[in-house]
Amino acid sequence: MICIALASDELAVKRVLARFRKGGYGIPEITIKKQYPQSNQNLAAVAAKADNIFIFDNTNRFVLVYVSKQGQVIKNTLRQFPWINQGIQA
């Protein structure tokens, strides 16, 4: 499982709008604002079912935050990224 996180729903809206202006697809702002907290809340449950987990933060630059392979945590810097669900278990 690969997860890419952003620090806020507002940033997600800005990123989608920028992509849309370059010819990409758009998503209504209300949909982004609804799905942002739901996705973060569901992260721990989905991660619990995955053999391998890679979580990246892309708020300012692409940063590897968490890695777990076959139930063994290899990297965990979640505390530095409080907007990412902290309930991830290997």
ROFI-752775 format. One record per atom (N, C-alpha, C, O): residue number from 1; residue in one letter; atom name; x, y, z. Coordinates in pm, whole numbers. Example, Ala and Ser with C-alpha at 12.3 -4.5 7.8 and 13.67 -1.06 7.14 Angstrom:
2
+-----+---------+-------+--------+--------+--------+
| num | residuo | atomo |     xx |     yy |     zz |
+-----+---------+-------+--------+--------+--------+
|   1 |       A |     N |   1319 |   -569 |    780 |
|   1 |       A |    CA |   1230 |   -450 |    780 |
|   1 |       A |     C |   1320 |   -330 |    780 |
|   1 |       A |     O |   1424 |   -332 |    846 |
|   2 |       S |     N |   1285 |   -225 |    708 |
|   2 |       S |    CA |   1367 |   -106 |    714 |
|   2 |       S |     C |   1290 |      3 |    787 |
|   2 |       S |     O |   1341 |    114 |    804 |
+-----+---------+-------+--------+--------+--------+
//
This chain:
90
+-----+---------+-------+--------+--------+--------+
| num | residuo | atomo |     xx |     yy |     zz |
+-----+---------+-------+--------+--------+--------+
|   1 |       M |     N |     84 |   -116 |      0 |
|   1 |       M |    CA |      0 |      0 |      0 |
|   1 |       M |     C |     89 |    123 |      0 |
|   1 |       M |     O |    187 |    131 |     75 |
|   2 |       I |     N |     55 |    217 |    -83 |
|   2 |       I |    CA |    125 |    345 |    -87 |
|   2 |       I |     C |     24 |    455 |    -57 |
|   2 |       I |     O |    -83 |    461 |   -118 |
|   3 |       C |     N |     57 |    540 |     37 |
|   3 |       C |    CA |    -28 |    652 |     75 |
|   3 |       C |     C |     52 |    781 |     60 |
|   3 |       C |     O |    168 |    788 |    102 |
|   4 |       I |     N |     -9 |    881 |      0 |
|   4 |       I |    CA |     53 |   1013 |    -11 |
|   4 |       I |     C |    -37 |   1112 |     60 |
|   4 |       I |     O |   -155 |   1124 |     27 |
|   5 |       A |     N |     19 |   1183 |    158 |
|   5 |       A |    CA |    -59 |   1271 |    244 |
|   5 |       A |     C |    -25 |   1418 |    219 |
|   5 |       A |     O |     83 |   1452 |    172 |
|   6 |       L |     N |   -122 |   1501 |    251 |
|   6 |       L |    CA |   -105 |   1647 |    250 |
|   6 |       L |     C |   -151 |   1699 |    385 |
|   6 |       L |     O |   -235 |   1637 |    451 |
|   7 |       A |     N |    -98 |   1813 |    426 |
|   7 |       A |    CA |   -124 |   1867 |    558 |
|   7 |       A |     C |   -267 |   1919 |    577 |
|   7 |       A |     O |   -311 |   1935 |    691 |
|   8 |       S |     N |   -339 |   1947 |    469 |
|   8 |       S |    CA |   -474 |   2003 |    487 |
|   8 |       S |     C |   -560 |   1978 |    364 |
|   8 |       S |     O |   -510 |   1954 |    254 |
|   9 |       D |     N |   -690 |   1986 |    385 |
|   9 |       D |    CA |   -781 |   1975 |    273 |
|   9 |       D |     C |   -770 |   2096 |    180 |
|   9 |       D |     O |   -793 |   2085 |     60 |
|  10 |       E |     N |   -736 |   2211 |    237 |
|  10 |       E |    CA |   -720 |   2332 |    155 |
|  10 |       E |     C |   -604 |   2315 |     55 |
|  10 |       E |     O |   -615 |   2356 |    -61 |
|  11 |       L |     N |   -496 |   2255 |     99 |
|  11 |       L |    CA |   -384 |   2229 |     11 |
|  11 |       L |     C |   -424 |   2129 |    -97 |
|  11 |       L |     O |   -384 |   2143 |   -213 |
|  12 |       A |     N |   -501 |   2029 |    -62 |
|  12 |       A |    CA |   -550 |   1932 |   -159 |
|  12 |       A |     C |   -635 |   2001 |   -265 |
|  12 |       A |     O |   -622 |   1971 |   -384 |
|  13 |       V |     N |   -721 |   2092 |   -224 |
|  13 |       V |    CA |   -804 |   2167 |   -319 |
|  13 |       V |     C |   -715 |   2248 |   -414 |
|  13 |       V |     O |   -739 |   2248 |   -535 |
|  14 |       K |     N |   -613 |   2315 |   -360 |
|  14 |       K |    CA |   -523 |   2395 |   -443 |
|  14 |       K |     C |   -448 |   2308 |   -544 |
|  14 |       K |     O |   -430 |   2347 |   -659 |
|  15 |       R |     N |   -404 |   2192 |   -500 |
|  15 |       R |    CA |   -331 |   2102 |   -590 |
|  15 |       R |     C |   -419 |   2052 |   -704 |
|  15 |       R |     O |   -375 |   2047 |   -819 |
|  16 |       V |     N |   -543 |   2017 |   -673 |
|  16 |       V |    CA |   -635 |   1969 |   -776 |
|  16 |       V |     C |   -665 |   2082 |   -875 |
|  16 |       V |     O |   -670 |   2060 |   -996 |
|  17 |       L |     N |   -686 |   2202 |   -824 |
|  17 |       L |    CA |   -713 |   2316 |   -912 |
|  17 |       L |     C |   -594 |   2344 |  -1004 |
|  17 |       L |     O |   -613 |   2371 |  -1122 |
|  18 |       A |     N |   -473 |   2338 |   -950 |
|  18 |       A |    CA |   -353 |   2360 |  -1032 |
|  18 |       A |     C |   -342 |   2253 |  -1141 |
|  18 |       A |     O |   -308 |   2283 |  -1255 |
|  19 |       R |     N |   -370 |   2128 |  -1105 |
|  19 |       R |    CA |   -365 |   2019 |  -1203 |
|  19 |       R |     C |   -472 |   2039 |  -1310 |
|  19 |       R |     O |   -447 |   2016 |  -1428 |
|  20 |       F |     N |   -591 |   2082 |  -1269 |
|  20 |       F |    CA |   -700 |   2106 |  -1363 |
|  20 |       F |     C |   -663 |   2216 |  -1462 |
|  20 |       F |     O |   -693 |   2205 |  -1581 |
|  21 |       R |     N |   -600 |   2322 |  -1414 |
|  21 |       R |    CA |   -560 |   2433 |  -1501 |
|  21 |       R |     C |   -456 |   2392 |  -1604 |
|  21 |       R |     O |   -441 |   2458 |  -1707 |
|  22 |       K |     N |   -386 |   2284 |  -1577 |
|  22 |       K |    CA |   -286 |   2233 |  -1671 |
|  22 |       K |     C |   -345 |   2127 |  -1765 |
|  22 |       K |     O |   -272 |   2061 |  -1839 |
|  23 |       G |     N |   -477 |   2111 |  -1760 |
|  23 |       G |    CA |   -543 |   2017 |  -1849 |
|  23 |       G |     C |   -578 |   1884 |  -1786 |
|  23 |       G |     O |   -628 |   1794 |  -1853 |
|  24 |       G |     N |   -553 |   1871 |  -1658 |
|  24 |       G |    CA |   -585 |   1748 |  -1588 |
|  24 |       G |     C |   -732 |   1743 |  -1547 |
|  24 |       G |     O |   -811 |   1830 |  -1584 |
|  25 |       Y |     N |   -765 |   1642 |  -1472 |
|  25 |       Y |    CA |   -904 |   1628 |  -1428 |
|  25 |       Y |     C |   -930 |   1713 |  -1305 |
|  25 |       Y |     O |   -838 |   1748 |  -1231 |
|  26 |       G |     N |  -1055 |   1746 |  -1285 |
|  26 |       G |    CA |  -1095 |   1823 |  -1168 |
|  26 |       G |     C |  -1185 |   1742 |  -1077 |
|  26 |       G |     O |  -1250 |   1646 |  -1120 |
|  27 |       I |     N |  -1188 |   1779 |   -953 |
|  27 |       I |    CA |  -1276 |   1718 |   -854 |
|  27 |       I |     C |  -1341 |   1833 |   -779 |
|  27 |       I |     O |  -1272 |   1927 |   -739 |
|  28 |       P |     N |  -1472 |   1829 |   -759 |
|  28 |       P |    CA |  -1537 |   1938 |   -688 |
|  28 |       P |     C |  -1477 |   1959 |   -548 |
|  28 |       P |     O |  -1444 |   1863 |   -479 |
|  29 |       E |     N |  -1464 |   2085 |   -508 |
|  29 |       E |    CA |  -1405 |   2119 |   -378 |
|  29 |       E |     C |  -1478 |   2051 |   -264 |
|  29 |       E |     O |  -1415 |   2004 |   -170 |
|  30 |       I |     N |  -1609 |   2045 |   -270 |
|  30 |       I |    CA |  -1686 |   1983 |   -163 |
|  30 |       I |     C |  -1651 |   1835 |   -148 |
|  30 |       I |     O |  -1650 |   1781 |    -37 |
|  31 |       T |     N |  -1623 |   1769 |   -259 |
|  31 |       T |    CA |  -1585 |   1627 |   -255 |
|  31 |       T |     C |  -1449 |   1610 |   -188 |
|  31 |       T |     O |  -1430 |   1520 |   -107 |
|  32 |       I |     N |  -1354 |   1696 |   -223 |
|  32 |       I |    CA |  -1220 |   1688 |   -163 |
|  32 |       I |     C |  -1230 |   1710 |    -12 |
|  32 |       I |     O |  -1170 |   1637 |     66 |
|  33 |       K |     N |  -1306 |   1812 |     27 |
|  33 |       K |    CA |  -1317 |   1844 |    170 |
|  33 |       K |     C |  -1389 |   1735 |    249 |
|  33 |       K |     O |  -1365 |   1718 |    368 |
|  34 |       K |     N |  -1476 |   1660 |    183 |
|  34 |       K |    CA |  -1544 |   1549 |    248 |
|  34 |       K |     C |  -1452 |   1428 |    256 |
|  34 |       K |     O |  -1448 |   1361 |    360 |
|  35 |       Q |     N |  -1380 |   1398 |    150 |
|  35 |       Q |    CA |  -1298 |   1278 |    144 |
|  35 |       Q |     C |  -1167 |   1290 |    220 |
|  35 |       Q |     O |  -1112 |   1189 |    263 |
|  36 |       Y |     N |  -1115 |   1412 |    236 |
|  36 |       Y |    CA |   -987 |   1430 |    303 |
|  36 |       Y |     C |   -987 |   1371 |    445 |
|  36 |       Y |     O |   -901 |   1287 |    474 |
|  37 |       P |     N |  -1078 |   1410 |    533 |
|  37 |       P |    CA |  -1075 |   1351 |    668 |
|  37 |       P |     C |  -1113 |   1203 |    669 |
|  37 |       P |     O |  -1063 |   1126 |    750 |
|  38 |       Q |     N |  -1203 |   1163 |    578 |
|  38 |       Q |    CA |  -1241 |   1022 |    572 |
|  38 |       Q |     C |  -1122 |    935 |    533 |
|  38 |       Q |     O |  -1102 |    828 |    590 |
|  39 |       S |     N |  -1045 |    981 |    437 |
|  39 |       S |    CA |   -928 |    904 |    393 |
|  39 |       S |     C |   -826 |    890 |    505 |
|  39 |       S |     O |   -771 |    782 |    527 |
|  40 |       N |     N |   -801 |    999 |    574 |
|  40 |       N |    CA |   -705 |    994 |    684 |
|  40 |       N |     C |   -754 |    904 |    797 |
|  40 |       N |     O |   -677 |    830 |    857 |
|  41 |       Q |     N |   -882 |    910 |    824 |
|  41 |       Q |    CA |   -940 |    827 |    930 |
|  41 |       Q |     C |   -932 |    678 |    891 |
|  41 |       Q |     O |   -907 |    593 |    977 |
|  42 |       N |     N |   -952 |    647 |    764 |
|  42 |       N |    CA |   -951 |    508 |    718 |
|  42 |       N |     C |   -810 |    451 |    702 |
|  42 |       N |     O |   -794 |    330 |    686 |
|  43 |       L |     N |   -710 |    536 |    707 |
|  43 |       L |    CA |   -573 |    492 |    680 |
|  43 |       L |     C |   -529 |    377 |    769 |
|  43 |       L |     O |   -473 |    279 |    720 |
|  44 |       A |     N |   -553 |    385 |    897 |
|  44 |       A |    CA |   -509 |    279 |    990 |
|  44 |       A |     C |   -577 |    146 |    958 |
|  44 |       A |     O |   -512 |     41 |    961 |
|  45 |       A |     N |   -706 |    148 |    928 |
|  45 |       A |    CA |   -778 |     24 |    898 |
|  45 |       A |     C |   -728 |    -39 |    769 |
|  45 |       A |     O |   -713 |   -161 |    761 |
|  46 |       V |     N |   -702 |     42 |    670 |
|  46 |       V |    CA |   -652 |    -10 |    542 |
|  46 |       V |     C |   -510 |    -62 |    560 |
|  46 |       V |     O |   -476 |   -168 |    508 |
|  47 |       A |     N |   -426 |     12 |    631 |
|  47 |       A |    CA |   -288 |    -28 |    654 |
|  47 |       A |     C |   -280 |   -162 |    727 |
|  47 |       A |     O |   -189 |   -241 |    703 |
|  48 |       A |     N |   -374 |   -186 |    815 |
|  48 |       A |    CA |   -373 |   -312 |    892 |
|  48 |       A |     C |   -390 |   -434 |    802 |
|  48 |       A |     O |   -356 |   -545 |    842 |
|  49 |       K |     N |   -442 |   -415 |    683 |
|  49 |       K |    CA |   -466 |   -526 |    591 |
|  49 |       K |     C |   -355 |   -540 |    487 |
|  49 |       K |     O |   -357 |   -633 |    406 |
|  50 |       A |     N |   -259 |   -449 |    489 |
|  50 |       A |    CA |   -154 |   -450 |    387 |
|  50 |       A |     C |    -28 |   -520 |    437 |
|  50 |       A |     O |      7 |   -509 |    555 |
|  51 |       D |     N |     38 |   -591 |    349 |
|  51 |       D |    CA |    165 |   -655 |    383 |
|  51 |       D |     C |    279 |   -553 |    389 |
|  51 |       D |     O |    366 |   -561 |    476 |
|  52 |       N |     N |    276 |   -460 |    297 |
|  52 |       N |    CA |    380 |   -357 |    289 |
|  52 |       N |     C |    312 |   -220 |    287 |
|  52 |       N |     O |    214 |   -199 |    215 |
|  53 |       I |     N |    366 |   -128 |    365 |
|  53 |       I |    CA |    306 |      5 |    378 |
|  53 |       I |     C |    415 |    110 |    354 |
|  53 |       I |     O |    522 |    105 |    416 |
|  54 |       F |     N |    387 |    202 |    265 |
|  54 |       F |    CA |    475 |    316 |    240 |
|  54 |       F |     C |    389 |    441 |    249 |
|  54 |       F |     O |    294 |    457 |    171 |
|  55 |       I |     N |    420 |    530 |    341 |
|  55 |       I |    CA |    346 |    654 |    355 |
|  55 |       I |     C |    441 |    770 |    328 |
|  55 |       I |     O |    550 |    779 |    386 |
|  56 |       F |     N |    398 |    857 |    238 |
|  56 |       F |    CA |    475 |    975 |    202 |
|  56 |       F |     C |    395 |   1100 |    237 |
|  56 |       F |     O |    272 |   1099 |    230 |
|  57 |       D |     N |    464 |   1205 |    274 |
|  57 |       D |    CA |    401 |   1336 |    287 |
|  57 |       D |     C |    447 |   1419 |    168 |
|  57 |       D |     O |    566 |   1421 |    135 |
|  58 |       N |     N |    353 |   1488 |    105 |
|  58 |       N |    CA |    385 |   1571 |    -11 |
|  58 |       N |     C |    337 |   1714 |     10 |
|  58 |       N |     O |    297 |   1781 |    -85 |
|  59 |       T |     N |    339 |   1759 |    135 |
|  59 |       T |    CA |    294 |   1894 |    166 |
|  59 |       T |     C |    389 |   1998 |    106 |
|  59 |       T |     O |    345 |   2089 |     35 |
|  60 |       N |     N |    517 |   1986 |    135 |
|  60 |       N |    CA |    616 |   2079 |     81 |
|  60 |       N |     C |    707 |   2013 |    -21 |
|  60 |       N |     O |    744 |   2073 |   -122 |
|  61 |       R |     N |    743 |   1889 |      6 |
|  61 |       R |    CA |    823 |   1808 |    -85 |
|  61 |       R |     C |    793 |   1663 |    -52 |
|  61 |       R |     O |    737 |   1633 |     54 |
|  62 |       F |     N |    829 |   1574 |   -141 |
|  62 |       F |    CA |    799 |   1432 |   -125 |
|  62 |       F |     C |    890 |   1372 |    -18 |
|  62 |       F |     O |   1011 |   1363 |    -40 |
|  63 |       V |     N |    834 |   1331 |     98 |
|  63 |       V |    CA |    912 |   1281 |    210 |
|  63 |       V |     C |    857 |   1144 |    252 |
|  63 |       V |     O |    737 |   1129 |    276 |
|  64 |       L |     N |    945 |   1046 |    261 |
|  64 |       L |    CA |    906 |    915 |    311 |
|  64 |       L |     C |    890 |    923 |    462 |
|  64 |       L |     O |    984 |    959 |    533 |
|  65 |       V |     N |    772 |    891 |    511 |
|  65 |       V |    CA |    737 |    908 |    652 |
|  65 |       V |     C |    734 |    775 |    727 |
|  65 |       V |     O |    777 |    767 |    842 |
|  66 |       Y |     N |    684 |    671 |    661 |
|  66 |       Y |    CA |    662 |    544 |    730 |
|  66 |       Y |     C |    681 |    429 |    631 |
|  66 |       Y |     O |    635 |    436 |    517 |
|  67 |       V |     N |    749 |    324 |    677 |
|  67 |       V |    CA |    765 |    203 |    597 |
|  67 |       V |     C |    748 |     82 |    689 |
|  67 |       V |     O |    809 |     75 |    796 |
|  68 |       S |     N |    667 |    -11 |    645 |
|  68 |       S |    CA |    653 |   -139 |    713 |
|  68 |       S |     C |    650 |   -246 |    605 |
|  68 |       S |     O |    575 |   -236 |    508 |
|  69 |       K |     N |    731 |   -349 |    623 |
|  69 |       K |    CA |    734 |   -462 |    529 |
|  69 |       K |     C |    711 |   -590 |    605 |
|  69 |       K |     O |    783 |   -623 |    699 |
|  70 |       Q |     N |    609 |   -662 |    561 |
|  70 |       Q |    CA |    574 |   -790 |    622 |
|  70 |       Q |     C |    561 |   -779 |    773 |
|  70 |       Q |     O |    604 |   -867 |    847 |
|  71 |       G |     N |    501 |   -669 |    820 |
|  71 |       G |    CA |    475 |   -650 |    961 |
|  71 |       G |     C |    590 |   -593 |   1042 |
|  71 |       G |     O |    576 |   -572 |   1162 |
|  72 |       Q |     N |    703 |   -568 |    979 |
|  72 |       Q |    CA |    819 |   -511 |   1049 |
|  72 |       Q |     C |    833 |   -364 |   1011 |
|  72 |       Q |     O |    850 |   -330 |    894 |
|  73 |       V |     N |    827 |   -278 |   1113 |
|  73 |       V |    CA |    842 |   -134 |   1088 |
|  73 |       V |     C |    989 |   -104 |   1061 |
|  73 |       V |     O |   1077 |   -136 |   1141 |
|  74 |       I |     N |   1013 |    -42 |    948 |
|  74 |       I |    CA |   1149 |     -8 |    906 |
|  74 |       I |     C |   1176 |    140 |    930 |
|  74 |       I |     O |   1288 |    178 |    963 |
|  75 |       K |     N |   1075 |    222 |    912 |
|  75 |       K |    CA |   1087 |    366 |    936 |
|  75 |       K |     C |    955 |    416 |    991 |
|  75 |       K |     O |    849 |    379 |    942 |
|  76 |       N |     N |    963 |    501 |   1093 |
|  76 |       N |    CA |    842 |    560 |   1150 |
|  76 |       N |     C |    874 |    700 |   1202 |
|  76 |       N |     O |    929 |    716 |   1311 |
|  77 |       T |     N |    839 |    800 |   1123 |
|  77 |       T |    CA |    855 |    940 |   1164 |
|  77 |       T |     C |    718 |   1010 |   1165 |
|  77 |       T |     O |    708 |   1131 |   1144 |
|  78 |       L |     N |    614 |    932 |   1191 |
|  78 |       L |    CA |    478 |    986 |   1191 |
|  78 |       L |     C |    461 |   1105 |   1287 |
|  78 |       L |     O |    385 |   1197 |   1258 |
|  79 |       R |     N |    529 |   1103 |   1400 |
|  79 |       R |    CA |    514 |   1211 |   1498 |
|  79 |       R |     C |    551 |   1347 |   1439 |
|  79 |       R |     O |    500 |   1450 |   1485 |
|  80 |       Q |     N |    637 |   1348 |   1340 |
|  80 |       Q |    CA |    676 |   1474 |   1276 |
|  80 |       Q |     C |    570 |   1525 |   1179 |
|  80 |       Q |     O |    581 |   1636 |   1127 |
|  81 |       F |     N |    468 |   1445 |   1155 |
|  81 |       F |    CA |    362 |   1477 |   1059 |
|  81 |       F |     C |    226 |   1455 |   1125 |
|  81 |       F |     O |    157 |   1359 |   1091 |
|  82 |       P |     N |    187 |   1541 |   1218 |
|  82 |       P |    CA |     67 |   1518 |   1298 |
|  82 |       P |     C |    -63 |   1514 |   1217 |
|  82 |       P |     O |   -165 |   1468 |   1269 |
|  83 |       W |     N |    -63 |   1559 |   1094 |
|  83 |       W |    CA |   -184 |   1556 |   1011 |
|  83 |       W |     C |   -207 |   1417 |    952 |
|  83 |       W |     O |   -312 |   1391 |    893 |
|  84 |       I |     N |   -109 |   1326 |    966 |
|  84 |       I |    CA |   -126 |   1190 |    920 |
|  84 |       I |     C |   -172 |   1105 |   1038 |
|  84 |       I |     O |   -119 |   1118 |   1149 |
|  85 |       N |     N |   -269 |   1019 |   1015 |
|  85 |       N |    CA |   -324 |    932 |   1118 |
|  85 |       N |     C |   -210 |    862 |   1193 |
|  85 |       N |     O |   -129 |    792 |   1132 |
|  86 |       Q |     N |   -205 |    881 |   1322 |
|  86 |       Q |    CA |    -97 |    827 |   1405 |
|  86 |       Q |     C |   -125 |    683 |   1450 |
|  86 |       Q |     O |    -41 |    624 |   1519 |
|  87 |       G |     N |   -238 |    626 |   1413 |
|  87 |       G |    CA |   -277 |    495 |   1460 |
|  87 |       G |     C |   -231 |    379 |   1373 |
|  87 |       G |     O |   -285 |    269 |   1383 |
|  88 |       I |     N |   -133 |    402 |   1289 |
|  88 |       I |    CA |    -83 |    295 |   1202 |
|  88 |       I |     C |    -11 |    191 |   1286 |
|  88 |       I |     O |     72 |    224 |   1371 |
|  89 |       Q |     N |    -45 |     65 |   1261 |
|  89 |       Q |    CA |     20 |    -48 |   1329 |
|  89 |       Q |     C |     77 |   -140 |   1223 |
|  89 |       Q |     O |     13 |   -166 |   1122 |
|  90 |       A |     N |    197 |   -190 |   1246 |
|  90 |       A |    CA |    259 |   -282 |   1151 |
|  90 |       A |     C |    189 |   -416 |   1157 |
|  90 |       A |     O |    227 |   -508 |   1084 |
+-----+---------+-------+--------+--------+--------+
//
